[in-house]
Amino acid sequence: MKLFLLGVATLAGLFLASSQAWSADKLLNASYDVGRELFAQVNKAFIAKHPGVTIDQSHAGTSAQARAIAEGLGADVVTFNQVIDIDFLVSKGLISADWQKDFPDNASPFYSLPSFLVRAGNPKNIKDWNDLVRDDVQVIFPNPKTSGNARYTYLAAAAYAKEAFKGDDAKVKEFVTKLFNNVPIFDSGGRAATTTFVQREIGDVLITFESETRGVRREYGEDKFEQVTPSVSLLAEFPVAIVDTVADEHGTRDLAKTYLDFLYTPEGQDIAARNGLRARDASVAAKYKAEFPDVRLLTVEDVFGGWAKVQAEHFAAGGLLDQTYGSR
């Protein structure tokens, strides 16, 4: 397995496939950018239990995926990394409003958090969020306009600053602006940002999901990169949903539910944990506990008042993200 050399179908090809005849034994899963290896393993295990089934994959930033589905990409299920992209599909009438009740844990089978990856020896001595705004540090993470991964980074940094500056909004904005100004290039998605850091050797620290930092170290060697877990981070949920209108059109609703249910089984949870995601299943979480550092996790609900408020205040046109991002 080579983390950055896996071939994937183009969106154009998937749009073509979505216009062709579908059957009840074929699914298209539209997923997040850095989930390729995870779902290659999930799909292999699922198909072994359901011979004759075909699972096609599409991977990109989930905001881009959501827009593509709204424009006609025939995804039967979504396995995203942020709630607001599924809510966008709800607003388009493609997914039911109560989608989080369809599966356990608010339809999030596993979770992660923004974590840091530095080069061997941690030459810039990066330990926490406050180190990322130093003048001598270059930070790599993708464009929060297109990447759910990056939106978690933005929110985690803002959450840290809210605590550090005791809710002083001006200082929080200044902190996040400094962070953005330390980013030399904004890639469109998490995997492209990883390539920039690892292969192009740009930047001193990569901020991405903990699962990705673990994957890079496993692939390229623990002697070349170190994972740094900050003192506090943000709970990153990975919500899943059936795209109701598509599944009903394709006749795949039963298979779609069975597929997403598989992510909650001990086998599905074990695959997730092996790929660096934190499992919901207590027995699987206990099995891998030693591999996951303790970290204090804040939530979008507790810090920002929920995803609807985040969307309105931070991610809507002219919101705080636009103000911060546009200042770089």
TORTIBA-37940 format. One line per 4 residues: number of its first residue (from 1); their letters; for each residue x, y, z of C-alpha. Coordinates in Angstrom, 1 decimal, padded with zeros to 4 digits. Layout:
NUM = a = X:Y:Z | ...
This chain:
1 = mklf = 000.0:000.0:000.0 | 001.4:003.4:-001.0 | -000.4:006.1:000.7 | -000.1:008.7:-002.0
5 = llgv = 000.0:006.7:-005.2 | -003.4:005.1:-005.1 | -005.4:005.7:-008.3 | -009.0:006.8:-007.9
9 = atla = -011.9:007.3:-010.4 | -012.3:010.9:-011.5 | -015.5:012.8:-010.6 | -016.3:013.0:-014.3
13 = glfl = -016.2:009.2:-014.6 | -018.4:008.9:-011.5 | -020.9:011.3:-012.9 | -021.0:009.1:-016.0
17 = assq = -021.5:006.0:-013.9 | -024.3:007.7:-011.9 | -026.2:008.2:-015.1 | -026.0:004.6:-016.1
21 = awsa = -028.2:001.7:-015.0 | -027.9:000.8:-011.3 | -028.9:-002.3:-009.5 | -029.7:-003.1:-005.9
25 = dkll = -026.4:-004.8:-005.4 | -024.2:-001.7:-006.3 | -023.4:001.3:-004.1 | -021.4:004.6:-004.6
29 = nasy = -019.9:005.9:-001.4 | -018.9:009.6:-001.6 | -016.3:010.0:001.2 | -013.8:012.4:002.6
33 = dvgr = -010.4:013.1:001.0 | -008.1:011.0:003.3 | -010.4:008.1:003.7 | -009.1:006.0:000.7
37 = elfa = -007.2:003.4:002.6 | -009.9:003.0:005.3 | -012.7:002.4:002.8 | -010.6:000.1:000.6
41 = qvnk = -010.3:-002.2:003.6 | -013.9:-001.6:004.7 | -015.2:-002.5:001.3 | -013.1:-005.6:001.0
45 = afia = -014.4:-006.9:004.3 | -018.0:-006.0:003.5 | -018.0:-007.6:000.1 | -016.5:-010.8:001.6
49 = khpg = -019.7:-011.0:003.7 | -021.9:-010.0:000.8 | -020.6:-011.7:-002.4 | -021.7:-010.1:-005.6
53 = vtid = -022.0:-006.6:-004.2 | -020.1:-003.8:-005.8 | -018.9:-000.7:-003.8 | -017.6:002.2:-005.8
57 = qsha = -015.8:005.1:-004.1 | -015.4:008.8:-004.6 | -013.0:010.8:-002.5 | -012.6:014.6:-002.2
61 = gtsa = -013.1:017.4:000.3 | -016.6:016.8:001.7 | -017.8:020.2:000.9 | -016.9:019.6:-002.8
65 = qara = -018.5:016.1:-002.5 | -021.7:017.6:-001.2 | -021.9:020.1:-004.0 | -021.2:017.4:-006.6
69 = iaeg = -024.1:015.3:-005.2 | -026.4:018.3:-005.3 | -025.4:018.7:-008.9 | -026.1:015.1:-009.8
73 = lgad = -023.4:012.7:-008.5 | -025.3:009.6:-007.8 | -023.9:008.7:-004.4 | -026.1:006.2:-002.5
77 = vvtf = -024.3:006.9:000.8 | -022.0:009.5:002.2 | -019.3:009.0:004.8 | -018.2:012.5:005.5
81 = nqvi = -016.1:014.3:008.2 | -018.4:017.2:009.1 | -022.1:017.5:009.9 | -022.7:020.7:007.9
85 = didf = -022.0:019.0:004.6 | -024.7:016.5:005.2 | -027.0:019.3:006.4 | -026.3:021.0:003.1
89 = lvsk = -027.7:017.9:001.3 | -030.7:018.0:003.7 | -031.3:021.6:002.6 | -031.4:020.4:-001.0
93 = glis = -034.0:017.7:-000.2 | -031.6:014.8:-000.8 | -031.3:013.5:002.8 | -034.0:013.4:005.5
97 = adwq = -033.8:016.0:008.2 | -033.6:013.4:011.0 | -030.6:011.6:009.4 | -028.7:011.5:012.7
101 = kdfp = -031.4:009.3:014.2 | -030.8:006.6:011.6 | -027.6:005.2:013.1 | -026.0:005.2:016.6
105 = dnas = -023.9:007.9:018.1 | -025.6:010.7:016.1 | -024.7:008.7:012.9 | -020.9:009.0:013.6
109 = pfys = -019.4:005.5:013.8 | -015.9:006.7:014.8 | -014.1:010.0:015.5 | -010.8:011.7:015.4
113 = lpsf = -009.2:015.1:016.2 | -006.8:017.7:014.6 | -003.3:016.6:015.4 | 000.2:017.7:014.4
117 = lvra = 002.9:016.0:012.4 | 006.4:017.3:012.5 | 009.7:016.2:011.1 | 012.1:013.9:012.9
121 = gnpk = 013.5:015.4:016.1 | 010.9:018.1:016.0 | 013.4:020.8:015.0 | 011.1:023.7:015.7
125 = nikd = 010.1:022.3:019.1 | 006.4:022.5:018.3 | 004.2:021.3:021.2 | 000.9:023.2:021.1
129 = wndl = -001.3:025.6:019.2 | 000.6:028.7:020.4 | 003.8:027.4:018.7 | 002.0:027.6:015.3
133 = vrdd = 001.8:031.4:015.3 | 005.5:032.0:015.8 | 007.2:033.9:013.0 | 009.7:031.0:012.4
137 = vqvi = 007.1:028.3:011.8 | 005.4:027.4:008.5 | 002.2:025.5:008.9 | 000.5:023.2:006.3
141 = fpnp = -003.2:022.4:006.3 | -005.7:022.5:003.4 | -008.1:025.2:002.4 | -011.0:025.5:004.9
145 = ktsg = -013.2:026.7:002.0 | -013.1:023.2:000.4 | -011.9:020.8:003.2 | -013.8:019.6:006.2
149 = nary = -010.4:018.5:007.6 | -009.2:022.1:007.5 | -012.5:023.5:009.0 | -011.8:021.4:012.0
153 = tyla = -008.3:022.8:012.2 | -009.7:026.3:012.0 | -012.3:025.6:014.7 | -009.8:023.8:017.0
157 = aaay = -007.4:026.7:016.8 | -010.2:029.1:017.6 | -011.3:027.0:020.5 | -007.8:027.0:021.9
161 = akea = -007.6:030.7:021.5 | -011.0:031.2:023.2 | -009.6:029.5:026.3 | -006.2:031.1:026.1
165 = fkgd = -007.6:034.7:025.8 | -010.7:034.1:028.0 | -013.2:034.7:025.2 | -011.6:038.0:023.9
169 = dakv = -013.0:037.8:020.3 | -010.4:040.3:018.9 | -007.5:038.3:020.3 | -009.0:035.1:019.0
173 = kefv = -009.3:036.6:015.5 | -005.8:037.9:015.7 | -004.5:034.4:016.7 | -006.3:032.6:013.9
177 = tklf = -005.2:035.3:011.4 | -001.5:034.7:012.4 | -002.0:031.0:012.0 | -003.4:031.5:008.5
181 = nnvp = -000.6:033.9:007.6 | 001.9:031.1:008.5 | 000.4:028.8:005.8 | 002.5:029.1:002.6
185 = ifds = 000.1:027.2:000.4 | -003.6:026.1:000.8 | -004.2:022.8:-001.0 | -007.8:021.8:-001.8
189 = ggra = -007.9:018.7:000.4 | -006.3:016.9:003.2 | -004.4:014.4:001.1 | -002.9:017.1:-001.1
193 = attt = -001.8:018.9:002.0 | -000.1:015.8:003.3 | 001.7:015.4:-000.1 | 002.9:019.0:000.2
197 = fvqr = 004.4:018.4:003.6 | 005.7:014.9:003.1 | 006.8:014.7:-000.5 | 007.4:018.4:-001.4
201 = eigd = 009.0:018.9:002.0 | 007.2:022.3:002.5 | 006.4:023.5:006.0 | 007.5:022.7:009.6
205 = vlit = 004.2:021.1:010.8 | 001.2:019.5:009.2 | -002.2:019.8:010.9 | -004.6:017.0:009.9
209 = fese = -006.7:014.3:011.4 | -004.9:012.1:013.9 | -005.6:009.1:011.6 | -003.6:010.7:008.8
213 = trgv = -000.7:011.6:011.0 | -000.6:007.9:012.1 | -000.8:006.8:008.5 | 002.1:008.9:007.3
217 = rrey = 004.3:007.6:010.1 | 003.3:004.0:009.3 | 004.0:004.5:005.6 | 007.1:006.6:005.6
221 = gedk = 008.7:005.5:008.9 | 008.6:006.6:012.5 | 012.2:007.7:012.2 | 011.2:010.4:009.7
225 = feqv = 008.1:012.0:011.3 | 006.8:012.5:014.8 | 003.2:012.9:015.9 | 002.5:015.7:018.3
229 = tpsv = -000.8:015.7:020.2 | -001.7:019.3:021.4 | -002.9:019.9:024.9 | -006.5:020.4:023.7
233 = slla = -008.2:019.7:020.4 | -011.6:019.5:018.9 | -013.8:016.4:018.6 | -014.0:015.5:014.9
237 = efpv = -017.0:013.3:014.1 | -017.3:011.4:010.9 | -021.0:011.4:010.1 | -022.7:008.9:007.7
241 = aivd = -026.0:009.0:005.9 | -028.1:007.4:003.2 | -028.7:009.8:000.3 | -032.5:009.1:000.3
245 = tvad = -033.4:010.3:-003.1 | -030.5:008.5:-004.8 | -031.0:005.2:-002.8 | -034.7:005.2:-003.6
249 = ehgt = -034.1:005.8:-007.2 | -031.4:003.1:-007.4 | -033.3:000.6:-005.3 | -030.3:000.4:-002.9
253 = rdla = -031.8:001.5:000.4 | -031.5:-001.9:002.1 | -027.9:-002.4:000.9 | -027.0:001.2:001.9
257 = ktyl = -028.3:000.6:005.4 | -026.5:-002.7:005.7 | -023.3:-001.1:004.5 | -023.4:001.8:007.0
261 = dfly = -024.4:-000.6:009.8 | -021.2:-002.6:009.1 | -019.2:000.4:010.2 | -020.6:-000.1:013.7
265 = tpeg = -019.8:-003.8:013.9 | -016.8:-005.0:015.9 | -015.1:-005.9:012.6 | -015.9:-002.4:011.1
269 = qdia = -014.7:-000.7:014.3 | -011.5:-002.7:014.3 | -010.7:-001.7:010.7 | -011.3:002.0:011.7
273 = arng = -009.0:001.7:014.7 | -006.3:000.0:012.7 | -006.5:003.0:010.4 | -006.0:005.5:013.2
277 = lrar = -009.6:006.4:014.0 | -011.0:006.3:017.5 | -013.6:003.6:017.8 | -017.0:004.0:019.5
281 = dasv = -017.2:000.3:020.4 | -015.9:000.0:024.0 | -014.2:-003.4:023.5 | -012.4:-002.2:020.4
285 = aaky = -011.5:001.1:022.0 | -010.0:-000.8:024.9 | -008.0:-003.0:022.6 | -006.3:000.0:021.0
289 = kaef = -006.2:002.3:024.0 | -002.4:002.3:024.3 | -002.0:003.5:020.7 | -004.1:006.7:021.2
293 = pdvr = -002.7:009.5:023.4 | -004.9:011.1:026.0 | -006.2:014.5:024.9 | -008.8:016.9:026.2
297 = lltv = -011.4:017.2:023.5 | -013.8:020.1:023.1 | -016.9:019.9:021.1 | -018.5:022.2:018.5
301 = edvf = -021.6:022.3:020.6 | -019.9:023.4:023.9 | -017.5:025.9:022.3 | -019.5:027.3:019.4
305 = ggwa = -023.1:026.5:020.1 | -023.6:023.8:017.5 | -023.0:023.3:013.8 | -025.9:025.5:012.7
309 = kvqa = -024.4:028.5:014.6 | -021.0:027.7:013.2 | -022.3:027.7:009.7 | -024.1:031.0:010.2
313 = ehfa = -021.3:032.8:012.1 | -018.1:031.3:010.7 | -018.7:029.5:007.3 | -021.4:031.6:005.6
317 = aggl = -020.4:034.1:003.0 | -018.8:037.1:004.8 | -018.5:035.2:008.1 | -015.6:035.0:010.4
321 = ldqt = -013.7:032.5:008.2 | -014.0:034.8:005.2 | -012.8:037.7:007.3 | -009.8:035.7:008.6
325 = ygsr = -008.9:033.8:005.4 | -009.2:037.0:003.3 | -006.7:038.8:005.5 | -003.8:036.6:004.6
